[in-house]
Amino acid sequence: MRIRLPRLFSVLVLCLLTTTCDSEKVTGKHSEDVPQKLTLAQAGPFILANKEVSASGGIITHLIEITPADIWEQTGQQLFKNIADSSWDTYAVSGGKAVRIGNGFGGFGVTSAVPFDVNKDGTVDLVYAYSFGSGLHRSVIAWLDLKNYTEHTVPDKPSAKEFRAEDLILQANGEEGIGVYRIKGVDKSKISLDVLRTYPAQQDIEHMTLEKEGDLAWENGELLNSTGE
């Protein structure tokens, strides 16, 4: 005996199967695009084995992961920082590549990082602030072009007359750009500047006194920190 299913039921089953198949296709494609995350145990040997890092003389003794969620979601990059000696270097790792970003010797290394398509080429890049210098502490802004893994220092406009002594926090303003803020102090009853030795979370930043310094903007083929001075 043949059982005839109601037409509506047949349509529902077909829709369910189609949705499931489409969902599997999307999920499969997404999993192929997203790189495999490294554990801390894997990251150290991988970074040291990378030619770019070994050529810079990097020494890793105690590694922590500081990857902000938006950077992982938008770029697939992981950020690791060495915190056990005076180097405080930071490394960007993804897709079989590892590069040192900024400079941490004698300073805090990377203190703030945001994802942003700097040159509007369709690839989301890394923009970050870092500090270094045991004798003369200074902070610098730079960006890593994730199409070719080249690092570019961001100059001030107009040109700065002296080194920037305060550490920096960067805050993305959607597609408009990135705001640059100097850390003028902290609520010592809540946090200390030691949070910069690792990486400040949003709740740490809420207890900082920040002073607007400028805005990052792409002008004439380069990223500039327009201070308006």
C-alpha positions as YAML, in Angstrom:
chain: A
units: angstrom
residues:
- id: 1
  name: MET
  ca: [0.00, 0.00, 0.00]
- id: 2
  name: ARG
  ca: [1.37, 3.39, -0.97]
- id: 3
  name: ILE
  ca: [1.17, 6.14, 1.58]
- id: 4
  name: ARG
  ca: [0.81, 9.60, 0.12]
- id: 5
  name: LEU
  ca: [2.30, 12.34, 2.26]
- id: 6
  name: PRO
  ca: [0.45, 15.62, 2.48]
- id: 7
  name: ARG
  ca: [1.89, 18.16, 0.03]
- id: 8
  name: LEU
  ca: [2.72, 20.63, 2.81]
- id: 9
  name: PHE
  ca: [4.67, 17.98, 4.74]
- id: 10
  name: SER
  ca: [6.68, 17.09, 1.61]
- id: 11
  name: VAL
  ca: [7.58, 20.72, 1.05]
- id: 12
  name: LEU
  ca: [8.70, 21.10, 4.67]
- id: 13
  name: VAL
  ca: [10.94, 18.02, 4.45]
- id: 14
  name: LEU
  ca: [12.50, 19.28, 1.21]
- id: 15
  name: CYS
  ca: [13.16, 22.72, 2.73]
- id: 16
  name: LEU
  ca: [14.71, 21.13, 5.81]
- id: 17
  name: LEU
  ca: [17.06, 18.97, 3.73]
- id: 18
  name: THR
  ca: [18.03, 21.91, 1.51]
- id: 19
  name: THR
  ca: [18.74, 24.14, 4.50]
- id: 20
  name: THR
  ca: [20.81, 21.44, 6.19]
- id: 21
  name: CYS
  ca: [22.89, 20.83, 3.07]
- id: 22
  name: ASP
  ca: [23.45, 24.55, 2.50]
- id: 23
  name: SER
  ca: [24.40, 24.99, 6.13]
- id: 24
  name: GLU
  ca: [26.95, 22.20, 5.89]
- id: 25
  name: LYS
  ca: [28.44, 23.76, 2.77]
- id: 26
  name: VAL
  ca: [28.81, 27.17, 4.46]
- id: 27
  name: THR
  ca: [30.24, 25.65, 7.60]
- id: 28
  name: GLY
  ca: [32.71, 23.57, 5.61]
- id: 29
  name: LYS
  ca: [33.87, 26.60, 3.62]
- id: 30
  name: HIS
  ca: [34.25, 28.67, 6.79]
- id: 31
  name: SER
  ca: [36.32, 26.00, 8.53]
- id: 32
  name: GLU
  ca: [38.67, 25.88, 5.53]
- id: 33
  name: ASP
  ca: [39.14, 29.66, 5.59]
- id: 34
  name: VAL
  ca: [39.83, 29.98, 9.32]
- id: 35
  name: PRO
  ca: [43.40, 28.92, 10.27]
- id: 36
  name: GLN
  ca: [44.04, 26.39, 13.00]
- id: 37
  name: LYS
  ca: [44.68, 28.00, 16.37]
- id: 38
  name: LEU
  ca: [47.99, 27.18, 18.02]
- id: 39
  name: THR
  ca: [48.25, 26.25, 21.67]
- id: 40
  name: LEU
  ca: [50.91, 27.90, 23.83]
- id: 41
  name: ALA
  ca: [52.90, 24.66, 23.76]
- id: 42
  name: GLN
  ca: [52.87, 24.74, 19.94]
- id: 43
  name: ALA
  ca: [53.40, 28.49, 19.54]
- id: 44
  name: GLY
  ca: [56.84, 28.81, 21.15]
- id: 45
  name: PRO
  ca: [58.67, 26.24, 18.99]
- id: 46
  name: PHE
  ca: [56.77, 27.41, 15.90]
- id: 47
  name: ILE
  ca: [57.79, 31.05, 16.41]
- id: 48
  name: LEU
  ca: [61.44, 30.17, 17.06]
- id: 49
  name: ALA
  ca: [61.53, 27.94, 13.98]
- id: 50
  name: ASN
  ca: [60.35, 30.78, 11.77]
- id: 51
  name: LYS
  ca: [63.13, 32.39, 9.72]
- id: 52
  name: GLU
  ca: [61.86, 35.96, 10.16]
- id: 53
  name: VAL
  ca: [61.90, 35.63, 13.94]
- id: 54
  name: SER
  ca: [65.21, 33.78, 14.22]
- id: 55
  name: ALA
  ca: [66.84, 36.40, 11.97]
- id: 56
  name: SER
  ca: [65.78, 39.14, 14.40]
- id: 57
  name: GLY
  ca: [67.49, 37.36, 17.29]
- id: 58
  name: GLY
  ca: [64.26, 36.63, 19.15]
- id: 59
  name: ILE
  ca: [64.57, 34.74, 22.45]
- id: 60
  name: ILE
  ca: [61.44, 33.26, 24.01]
- id: 61
  name: THR
  ca: [61.39, 32.23, 27.65]
- id: 62
  name: HIS
  ca: [57.77, 32.65, 28.78]
- id: 63
  name: LEU
  ca: [55.00, 33.11, 26.24]
- id: 64
  name: ILE
  ca: [51.39, 34.21, 26.82]
- id: 65
  name: GLU
  ca: [48.58, 34.68, 24.31]
- id: 66
  name: ILE
  ca: [47.09, 38.18, 24.17]
- id: 67
  name: THR
  ca: [44.86, 37.84, 21.06]
- id: 68
  name: PRO
  ca: [41.88, 40.23, 21.19]
- id: 69
  name: ALA
  ca: [38.65, 38.58, 19.99]
- id: 70
  name: ASP
  ca: [38.11, 41.07, 17.14]
- id: 71
  name: ILE
  ca: [41.60, 40.47, 15.76]
- id: 72
  name: TRP
  ca: [41.10, 36.70, 15.65]
- id: 73
  name: GLU
  ca: [37.63, 37.03, 14.14]
- id: 74
  name: GLN
  ca: [38.60, 39.55, 11.44]
- id: 75
  name: THR
  ca: [42.17, 38.52, 10.56]
- id: 76
  name: GLY
  ca: [42.74, 34.94, 11.79]
- id: 77
  name: GLN
  ca: [45.90, 36.17, 13.55]
- id: 78
  name: GLN
  ca: [47.02, 35.14, 17.03]
- id: 79
  name: LEU
  ca: [49.16, 37.47, 19.12]
- id: 80
  name: PHE
  ca: [51.71, 36.10, 21.61]
- id: 81
  name: LYS
  ca: [53.92, 38.08, 23.98]
- id: 82
  name: ASN
  ca: [57.13, 37.06, 25.70]
- id: 83
  name: ILE
  ca: [56.96, 38.32, 29.31]
- id: 84
  name: ALA
  ca: [59.79, 36.65, 31.21]
- id: 85
  name: ASP
  ca: [62.78, 38.86, 30.40]
- id: 86
  name: SER
  ca: [63.55, 42.40, 29.23]
- id: 87
  name: SER
  ca: [62.49, 41.85, 25.62]
- id: 88
  name: TRP
  ca: [58.65, 41.82, 26.01]
- id: 89
  name: ASP
  ca: [58.45, 41.12, 22.29]
- id: 90
  name: THR
  ca: [55.12, 40.42, 20.57]
- id: 91
  name: TYR
  ca: [54.53, 38.00, 17.69]
- id: 92
  name: ALA
  ca: [51.74, 37.72, 15.13]
- id: 93
  name: VAL
  ca: [51.09, 34.12, 14.05]
- id: 94
  name: SER
  ca: [48.79, 32.72, 11.37]
- id: 95
  name: GLY
  ca: [48.71, 30.33, 8.44]
- id: 96
  name: GLY
  ca: [52.24, 28.99, 8.84]
- id: 97
  name: LYS
  ca: [53.84, 32.43, 9.33]
- id: 98
  name: ALA
  ca: [55.15, 34.18, 12.42]
- id: 99
  name: VAL
  ca: [56.54, 37.72, 12.59]
- id: 100
  name: ARG
  ca: [57.68, 39.94, 15.41]
- id: 101
  name: ILE
  ca: [55.65, 43.14, 15.55]
- id: 102
  name: GLY
  ca: [57.01, 46.30, 17.11]
- id: 103
  name: ASN
  ca: [59.79, 46.28, 19.67]
- id: 104
  name: GLY
  ca: [59.52, 45.39, 23.34]
- id: 105
  name: PHE
  ca: [63.10, 45.68, 24.58]
- id: 106
  name: GLY
  ca: [63.11, 47.65, 27.81]
- id: 107
  name: GLY
  ca: [59.43, 48.57, 27.42]
- id: 108
  name: PHE
  ca: [56.02, 46.89, 27.39]
- id: 109
  name: GLY
  ca: [55.92, 45.71, 23.77]
- id: 110
  name: VAL
  ca: [52.45, 45.85, 22.20]
- id: 111
  name: THR
  ca: [49.99, 47.63, 24.50]
- id: 112
  name: SER
  ca: [47.04, 47.97, 22.12]
- id: 113
  name: ALA
  ca: [46.03, 46.46, 18.77]
- id: 114
  name: VAL
  ca: [43.01, 46.74, 16.47]
- id: 115
  name: PRO
  ca: [42.01, 45.18, 13.13]
- id: 116
  name: PHE
  ca: [41.57, 47.68, 10.29]
- id: 117
  name: ASP
  ca: [41.81, 47.66, 6.49]
- id: 118
  name: VAL
  ca: [44.41, 50.42, 6.38]
- id: 119
  name: ASN
  ca: [44.91, 50.88, 2.63]
- id: 120
  name: LYS
  ca: [41.43, 49.71, 1.55]
- id: 121
  name: ASP
  ca: [42.76, 46.74, -0.44]
- id: 122
  name: GLY
  ca: [40.17, 44.34, 0.95]
- id: 123
  name: THR
  ca: [42.54, 42.76, 3.50]
- id: 124
  name: VAL
  ca: [42.06, 43.59, 7.18]
- id: 125
  name: ASP
  ca: [45.45, 44.53, 8.66]
- id: 126
  name: LEU
  ca: [46.88, 44.87, 12.18]
- id: 127
  name: VAL
  ca: [47.33, 48.35, 13.66]
- id: 128
  name: TYR
  ca: [49.10, 48.50, 17.01]
- id: 129
  name: ALA
  ca: [50.93, 50.63, 19.56]
- id: 130
  name: TYR
  ca: [54.03, 49.46, 21.38]
- id: 131
  name: SER
  ca: [56.63, 50.84, 23.75]
- id: 132
  name: PHE
  ca: [60.34, 50.15, 24.21]
- id: 133
  name: GLY
  ca: [63.51, 51.71, 25.61]
- id: 134
  name: SER
  ca: [64.98, 51.07, 29.05]
- id: 135
  name: GLY
  ca: [66.78, 54.41, 29.16]
- id: 136
  name: LEU
  ca: [64.40, 56.57, 27.14]
- id: 137
  name: HIS
  ca: [60.91, 55.08, 27.20]
- id: 138
  name: ARG
  ca: [59.02, 55.78, 24.00]
- id: 139
  name: SER
  ca: [55.79, 54.69, 22.32]
- id: 140
  name: VAL
  ca: [55.28, 54.10, 18.61]
- id: 141
  name: ILE
  ca: [52.32, 53.32, 16.33]
- id: 142
  name: ALA
  ca: [52.73, 50.86, 13.46]
- id: 143
  name: TRP
  ca: [50.72, 48.60, 11.19]
- id: 144
  name: LEU
  ca: [51.32, 45.19, 9.64]
- id: 145
  name: ASP
  ca: [50.15, 44.77, 6.05]
- id: 146
  name: LEU
  ca: [48.69, 41.26, 6.08]
- id: 147
  name: LYS
  ca: [48.92, 40.91, 2.31]
- id: 148
  name: ASN
  ca: [52.72, 40.88, 2.34]
- id: 149
  name: TYR
  ca: [53.61, 40.92, 6.09]
- id: 150
  name: THR
  ca: [55.51, 44.21, 5.93]
- id: 151
  name: GLU
  ca: [55.58, 46.49, 8.96]
- id: 152
  name: HIS
  ca: [55.13, 50.25, 8.59]
- id: 153
  name: THR
  ca: [55.73, 52.89, 11.25]
- id: 154
  name: VAL
  ca: [53.01, 55.54, 11.48]
- id: 155
  name: PRO
  ca: [54.38, 59.11, 11.47]
- id: 156
  name: ASP
  ca: [52.70, 62.07, 13.16]
- id: 157
  name: LYS
  ca: [51.16, 64.91, 11.19]
- id: 158
  name: PRO
  ca: [52.55, 67.45, 11.81]
- id: 159
  name: SER
  ca: [55.87, 65.77, 12.67]
- id: 160
  name: ALA
  ca: [56.49, 65.26, 16.37]
- id: 161
  name: LYS
  ca: [59.26, 67.36, 17.90]
- id: 162
  name: GLU
  ca: [60.14, 64.81, 20.59]
- id: 163
  name: PHE
  ca: [59.63, 61.18, 21.58]
- id: 164
  name: ARG
  ca: [56.27, 60.17, 23.00]
- id: 165
  name: ALA
  ca: [56.89, 59.05, 26.59]
- id: 166
  name: GLU
  ca: [53.37, 57.89, 27.51]
- id: 167
  name: ASP
  ca: [52.01, 54.50, 26.51]
- id: 168
  name: LEU
  ca: [49.09, 54.37, 24.09]
- id: 169
  name: ILE
  ca: [45.63, 52.88, 23.68]
- id: 170
  name: LEU
  ca: [44.06, 52.63, 20.20]
- id: 171
  name: GLN
  ca: [40.29, 52.65, 19.77]
- id: 172
  name: ALA
  ca: [38.59, 51.77, 16.48]
- id: 173
  name: ASN
  ca: [35.75, 54.01, 15.32]
- id: 174
  name: GLY
  ca: [34.18, 51.65, 12.79]
- id: 175
  name: GLU
  ca: [35.08, 52.50, 9.20]
- id: 176
  name: GLU
  ca: [35.88, 56.10, 10.14]
- id: 177
  name: GLY
  ca: [39.32, 55.31, 11.52]
- id: 178
  name: ILE
  ca: [41.22, 54.79, 14.75]
- id: 179
  name: GLY
  ca: [41.56, 57.15, 17.70]
- id: 180
  name: VAL
  ca: [44.92, 57.46, 19.48]
- id: 181
  name: TYR
  ca: [44.92, 58.01, 23.25]
- id: 182
  name: ARG
  ca: [47.75, 58.59, 25.69]
- id: 183
  name: ILE
  ca: [47.58, 56.92, 29.11]
- id: 184
  name: LYS
  ca: [47.90, 59.81, 31.57]
- id: 185
  name: GLY
  ca: [47.27, 57.77, 34.71]
- id: 186
  name: VAL
  ca: [45.37, 54.87, 36.28]
- id: 187
  name: ASP
  ca: [43.06, 54.32, 39.23]
- id: 188
  name: LYS
  ca: [45.62, 52.66, 41.48]
- id: 189
  name: SER
  ca: [42.88, 51.23, 43.70]
- id: 190
  name: LYS
  ca: [41.74, 49.15, 40.72]
- id: 191
  name: ILE
  ca: [44.77, 48.46, 38.50]
- id: 192
  name: SER
  ca: [48.43, 49.27, 38.00]
- id: 193
  name: LEU
  ca: [50.47, 49.94, 34.88]
- id: 194
  name: ASP
  ca: [51.66, 46.33, 35.18]
- id: 195
  name: VAL
  ca: [48.63, 45.40, 33.05]
- id: 196
  name: LEU
  ca: [50.64, 46.78, 30.13]
- id: 197
  name: ARG
  ca: [53.29, 44.10, 30.68]
- id: 198
  name: THR
  ca: [50.73, 41.54, 29.58]
- id: 199
  name: TYR
  ca: [47.90, 43.25, 27.68]
- id: 200
  name: PRO
  ca: [45.16, 45.52, 29.08]
- id: 201
  name: ALA
  ca: [41.61, 44.18, 28.87]
- id: 202
  name: GLN
  ca: [38.67, 46.51, 28.29]
- id: 203
  name: GLN
  ca: [37.88, 46.53, 32.02]
- id: 204
  name: ASP
  ca: [41.46, 47.69, 32.68]
- id: 205
  name: ILE
  ca: [41.13, 50.51, 30.15]
- id: 206
  name: GLU
  ca: [37.99, 51.72, 31.93]
- id: 207
  name: HIS
  ca: [40.18, 52.50, 34.96]
- id: 208
  name: MET
  ca: [42.68, 54.53, 32.93]
- id: 209
  name: THR
  ca: [42.76, 58.28, 32.39]
- id: 210
  name: LEU
  ca: [43.07, 58.70, 28.62]
- id: 211
  name: GLU
  ca: [43.89, 61.86, 26.68]
- id: 212
  name: LYS
  ca: [43.07, 62.07, 22.97]
- id: 213
  name: GLU
  ca: [46.20, 62.60, 20.89]
- id: 214
  name: GLY
  ca: [44.97, 62.19, 17.33]
- id: 215
  name: ASP
  ca: [43.26, 60.10, 14.68]
- id: 216
  name: LEU
  ca: [44.79, 57.66, 12.21]
- id: 217
  name: ALA
  ca: [43.93, 58.32, 8.57]
- id: 218
  name: TRP
  ca: [45.16, 57.10, 5.17]
- id: 219
  name: GLU
  ca: [46.59, 60.05, 3.24]
- id: 220
  name: ASN
  ca: [48.66, 60.11, 0.05]
- id: 221
  name: GLY
  ca: [49.58, 56.43, 0.25]
- id: 222
  name: GLU
  ca: [50.47, 56.19, 3.95]
- id: 223
  name: LEU
  ca: [48.84, 55.93, 7.35]
- id: 224
  name: LEU
  ca: [49.30, 59.10, 9.41]
- id: 225
  name: ASN
  ca: [48.51, 60.09, 12.99]
- id: 226
  name: SER
  ca: [46.82, 63.46, 12.54]
- id: 227
  name: THR
  ca: [47.24, 65.29, 15.86]
- id: 228
  name: GLY
  ca: [45.74, 68.58, 14.74]
- id: 229
  name: GLU
  ca: [48.52, 70.55, 16.41]
...
